[in-house]
Structure formats: structure tokens, C-alpha cells
């Protein structure tokens, strides 16, 4: 492994120079020092592609132009705005974080990474990104792209599945930072690291021939940078089968939805009633409706850690038939704005509208 301090000066200078001419500069959350906008983009970009985030980012800002607007928005509306971005705990933390910024900091984000980390949903790397971009603090970020770039640059052989090794890499990242006091450089350097990971030092095919730090890169010198970073722990996948009750009002104007509890699958979202088995679903239905239950084709929804096998069971019911069940009828013009899990939204788009009219 190469020592970070051996190449620190050359590294940050090359990266900053490269970022000015080759880095990304036209994304809507760039060219701003507004921590609200930077924070919003950082949270949305976690595990989500830039192209997906663009539309959501604009919609959020149109509805909630300031952190105070977001704090005051009803939770259902925030979940609705987020709907489709996945990882819904991020949306819940986003809302709580906005409320904390208002309650604890008078509506202004704190200026240091240390204090930013005390807010819900803001980890060390996100706090550092906000502090570096908005307040010029000399702190290092460590997202997936940065881990890859720095592991290759330094030929860092440690297994990043271990927290101790991640800390070592983070320490090396601190040593690579531009010098204290140059706030313009730290912001551009942070952006440069992100850009290099996203556009040049790609996971499978690093584009070393066009890389601004190629001459400094120990991984490249050793001949096979794509083998880095090393991370052994594999995600353990599991599978789950769920039965979804798709009850449509006989007048064709509404569907039956429940708000999910605060923990468990799709927590806090609106969804079709969920059951562990077809029998459990049938058991809650009024006797008279049971013969009308119709199993429609099951489908697979793939999550990061889990395969969900979803079995919709459809029924057309008089509004009064559902009176004893948990949930409520939601009109056709209202459910699209609710926070819905992606597969439930898709199912409703296909099947809730088919009988209406
Ligand atoms: Fe990544 Fe290659 Fe650049 Fe090294 S030289 S940082 S491996 S793109």
C-alpha cells in the first residue's frame, strides 16, 4: 500500500484542476452553497442514480422550497413526494431532520460536520459533504465511489467489510485533503472525488488512460486496479411471499388502502392490505365476499436484500362490505399522490383503473 501523504499535494492539485474542466458542474444541486439543497440531493443520491433523482429533486423543491416548508409538510405528503425513490426510511428521516433543523437550530443547518451528524439520517460522509460544499470545512467524504478511487490510488488491500479497515482508509482520505483555509479547493476537491468515481474510475472498467491521477495511482501501477476495493461480505438474500388484497369499490371509484405500521415492510406507507398467506387473507374477508376473491398473476419485486413474491387477490366490493376491516376507501384521484410502495403503485396503475368508468 502506498502512504497517502506521499502523494497528497499532487493528488488534490490534479483533482481540483481536472474538476474545473472535466468534472460535472451543471447538476441542479451544484453551484449552490445552500445546505438545504445540498443535503436534499445527498440524501436522494444515496443508492439512487443521478438520472432518477433529477425529477424528484425538482418536485421536492417546488413543493418545499425551504427546510421550514419541508418540516411543516404533512408526513403523508412527504412520503407521496418520495414515492418511487425506495428506501423509505430515508424519507422519514428527511422529514424528521427538517423538523430538527427548525426545532434545534432555528431553521438554519449547523455549519460543522460534527453537528450535522447529530441530525436524523445524516451520517459522517453526508455531514462532511454538506460541510465541505457549503461551509468549506476541511473534512473527507467516504461514499462508495470514494472508497473505490482511494483504494485503487493507494492500492489499499484492507477488506472494507471490516470497520477497522474502513477507518484506516478514512484516515488516509484525511491525509489527502487540500490544505486548511482553501475553501474553494475543498469544495472542488470533494466534487472532483465524486466525479472521478462516477465517470472515470468505474467499478469494472476504470478508464485509467484518461484519468488525471494515473501517474500517482499505485493500483494502476500494479496492473489490475479493478480488483480493488476488497470487500468480502456479500449481502445475504432472502425471499418472502406476500398476499395483497386489491379491493375495488363496485362503483369503480376507489380502492381500499391501509397505512402500514411504523415498523416492518413498507412502514409508514399506504399499501394494499398485506397477508402472509392466502388463508390469512380469506379469513379477514366477510363471508359473503369470499367466493368473489380472484387470484390474479403473481409477480416478483426485487429489493436489495430480498425477493418479494407478491400474490394479488382481487375483489370488487360494495363500500359497506369492507366496514369491519382496517383501512379506508381512497378515491381514484387521491391515491396517486400518496406514498405507495413501487409494486403497489404499479399494480394499482394496472388494475385499479381498468374497471373505473
Ligand atoms: Fe482509478 Fe485508473 Fe485513475 Fe487509478 S488510474 S484512480 S484505477 S481510473
Boltz pocket constraint, residues with backbone or C-beta under 6 A from the ligand:
constraints:
  - pocket:
      binder: B
      contacts: [[A, 148], [A, 149], [A, 152], [A, 153], [A, 200], [A, 201], [A, 202], [A, 206], [A, 207], [A, 208], [A, 209], [A, 211], [A, 212], [A, 213], [A, 214], [A, 215], [A, 217], [A, 219], [A, 220], [A, 225], [A, 226]]
      max_distance: 6.0
